[in-house]
Each structure stands twice: as C-alpha cells, then as structure tokens.
C-alpha cells in the first residue's frame, strides 16, 4: 500500500518507538500527525518531519476525534500506529495479608484505560475515517498497526495490569481485523521485546543496566533499537498482504518470571 500523499497518525509519537515510526512513515511520503501529551518533543519532531502535532490524551475521545479530523483535513488518512502506553509494576497481593496492601485497583483501571481502551478508541475512530477513502488497486482503504508487548505472553511478577492491557490488544487483533475487512482496512499488532528507549534513563549506570538486560536476549544479545521496531510497523502498513497478525520483534527473548 502506497502511503505517499496521504496522512498518518502515530499516538505516543513524540518519543521512543513512536518517534521512530513517525520518521519512517514521513520517509515514505506521508504527512504524520504526532498525537502525544508531550508538546515540546511533539512539536519539535513535527517541525523536523514537516508533520503536525496534536496534543492527545488517548483516554479523551474528543481529543482523538480532533486528531483524526486534523489528519483528514490535510489528506486521506491511510495509516495509524497506536504506540501510546504506560507501564505499572505491583504484585497482586501484599505481604501483610491486609486488603489495603493488595494491587491498587485504580492503577489497574488506569493502565487498561490507556493501553487497551485508548488503543481501541483510536482504532474505531480512525478506521471510521479511513472507511470513507477511495480504495487502492487491492481494495485497501487504510492500515492500522497496534503496539503491544511480549508481556502479553510472558508477563512477569508484578505485571498483572500491564500484561492484562497488552494481552487485550493481542486479543482484539483478529476480531477487529475481521470487522474492518468489510471496509478494506487491514490491522496488525507488533509485540516488542526489550527496546532501547528513554524509559531506561541515560548515563553510565543506565548503559550498564541495559547491557545486563541484553544478556537475556537470545540473539543478538542487546536491546532492540526503536528503528528496528519501526521498520516492522511500517512493513505491516505498506505490505498489502499483512493482515490480522501478531508479530513478536524481540530477538527471541522469552521473559523469565522476574
């Protein structure tokens, strides 16, 4: 699928994997709407790639609609990447046997609201706009790439909320792809492993920590690069025969319990 002359939306596009996807989609000729909460980074990246920044909290439907409308006002929306998400770590029960020490329920709901419900909300609204596009030679009107995590399959101790949210994204892949097929819209999901993003910090201690983490990867024994993830994201969007699939990009890692 050719995305040149069209628009793309990347949620969480101001940094990390999202920013790498923004650059590669722009390199394919799309005008990218960077949907993120980080205005400073988002606006700087938008200037770099000649795109547009839209301040979006993916738990706010009206902000998602505004970003979709902004994209459609420029050119047909043909690509969407759902990369916005947060992490959380807490065991399901505490060590003292008290109810108040159990997993914070509001935190659990918040992680699902952003990582799972936010992904679905962007998907349903963006796909609605895509359904109005003229189809290409394959009958395709657009493509969506959702980012999940290997934690969807190999959730570690303390990852109940995070793994639930990411597992939900995996679980929606096939049924939503089936739903959208009637409109000529493809949907795939990418499951990153350990990726070198700003979440690990900077400096000598951070580099040592990342090097140690990398030893758990089957091969190559390092953290993945955001650009390596982004290239797979772009492939699922531009490859017209990729549909309804969940793809691990993780160097072969299988996460241990902790």
C-alpha positions, 0 to 999 in steps of 0.5 A: 500500500502506497502511503505517499500523499496521504496522512498518518497518525502515530499516538505516543509519537513524540518519543521512543518507538513512536518517534521512530515510526513517525520518521519512517512513515514521513520517509515514505511520503506521508504527512504524520500527525504526532498525537502525544501529551508531550508538546515540546518533543511533539512539536519539535519532531513535527517541525523536523518531519514537516508533520503536525502535532496534536496534543492527545490524551488517548483516554479523551475521545474528543481529543482523538476525534480532533486528531483524526479530523486534523489528519483528514483535513490535510489528506486521506488518512491511510495509516495509524500506529497506536504506540501510546502506553504506560507501564505499572509494576505491583504484585497482586497481593501484599505481604501483610495479608491486609486488603489495603496492601493488595494491587491498587485497583485504580492503577489497574483501571488506569493502565487498561484505560490507556493501553487497551481502551485508548488503543481501541478508541483510536482504532474505531475512530480512525478506521471510521475515517479511513472507511470513507477513502477511495480504495487502492488497486487491492481494495485497501482503504487504510492500515492500522498497526497496534503496539503491544508487548511480549508481556502479553505472553510472558508477563512477569511478577508484578505485571498483572495490569500491564500484561492484562492491557497488552494481552487485550490488544493481542486479543482484539487483533483478529476480531477487529481485523475481521470487522474492518475487512468489510471496509478494506482496512487491514490491522496488525499488532507488533509485540516488542521485546526489550527496546532501547528507549528513554524509559531506561534513563541515560548515563553510565549506570543506565548503559550498564543496566541495559547491557545486563538486560541484553544478556537475556536476549537470545540473539543478538544479545542487546536491546532492540533499537526503536528503528528496528521496531519501526521498520516492522510497523511500517512493513505491516502498513505498506505490505498489502498482504499483512493482515490480522497478525501478531508479530513478536520483534524481540530477538527471541527473548522469552521473559523469565518470571522476574 
